[in-house]
Amino acid sequence: MLLAREVWIDGNCQQVRLEPSYWDALEEICRREDVAVDDLCADLQRRMVEQSRRLRDRDADRASLANAIRVFTVGYFRQAATESGHDRAGHGRGDPFSRPTITVEGSPLRH
């Protein structure tokens, strides 16, 4: 399920549709970095435009801010991941759902 929210970028309102877990992650990042969600989204949008200009990407106008947020969010938390953190979370023991992060209809998703 996607959740639509409005973000303000350079004075313009833009609707972004993301899964609730991505909205939660984005809000956590913004709390950690002391930056507003709108400001972070505006920065991501500017970086997408700059990158497409550098690469002379003709399809850049079709680039999705929602996808950029997803990539950024995963990258942010991957950079923060450490071996000790994985160990504390119970990762690497052959059960990636030992501490489920995904819920389905209110209950943890397990295999």
Order of alpha helices (4+ residues) and beta strands (2+ residues): beta-beta-alpha-alpha-alpha-alpha-beta-beta
